[in-house]
Amino acid sequence: MEQHKPGLDLRLYVVGEEVPAAVVRLPFYAVGDGQSTLLELHENLMDELEADAYLTPPSAEQTQSLLARWDISASHVPGVGEIVPLSETTSAAPGSAITVDVAQLVAPELKQLAVDAMWAFPGLSAAGVDLRVHDVSEPEDSVITGVDPAADFSEFRYPTYGKYRRVSLDIIRHMVLKAGQ
């Protein structure tokens, strides 16, 4: 039986023995200011993310439905600094989560874990590898949650926050290197 493992959803892209890109996926969320209702905070988030064509945040109706399942009113006013999730998922579906580039922060041991996970599939030399971690700079208690040879590059190229990474160029470089051998 699988157990729920709390932590951050980390996706690394592995090409050969290298990890040129990594993002943490976060659900859409609001941070309370002690004055605004959850519905107002949702609207503010939508305004803030409107410029990001890659994101498709949940609609007000979806957020209200989620809050109702959690027995929280959309008119609730969260306290200052209180974080309230506005979506349930950090899915790999394009645009379904806030993504943060963390490529420069990932522990070398986590990168090696991702490389090893990809190499567990003979012949595979590029893939997205998903991990559940407590901290991107610490390998302790990390688990592999998936390996996707058809992983979408867009979350690395267009993260919500951070530097964009052009994984496709790393794949081409790897192919050229392998062709020359």
MOPESUL-V413853 format. One record per pair of residues at least 6 apart in sequence whose C-alpha atoms are under 6 Angstrom apart, sorted by the first residue. I is the first residue (numbers start at 1). GAP is how many residues later the second one is. If there is no record, write none. Layout:
I/GAP  I/GAP
This chain:
7/125  7/126  7/127  8/124  8/125  8/126  9/15  9/16  9/123  10/13  10/14  10/120  10/121  11/11  11/12  11/118  11/119  12/9  12/10  12/116  12/117  13/6  13/8  13/114  13/115  14/112  14/113  15/110  15/111  16/109  21/82  22/79  22/80  22/81  23/76  23/77  23/78  23/79  24/75  24/76  25/65  25/72  25/73  25/74  26/64  26/71  26/72  27/60  27/62  27/63  27/70  28/58  28/59  29/55  29/56  29/57  30/11  30/53  30/54  31/50  31/51  31/52  32/46  32/47  32/48  32/49  32/50  33/46  33/47  34/44  34/45  34/46  36/41  37/38  37/39  37/40  38/36  38/37  38/38  39/35  54/41  55/40  56/39  63/23  90/7  98/62  99/60  99/61  100/59  100/60  100/61  100/62  101/61  105/32  106/30  106/31  107/30  107/31  110/29  114/15  127/21  127/22  128/19  128/20  128/23  129/17  129/18  130/14  130/15  130/16  131/12  131/13  131/14  132/10  132/11  133/9  156/8  156/9  157/7  157/8  157/9  158/6
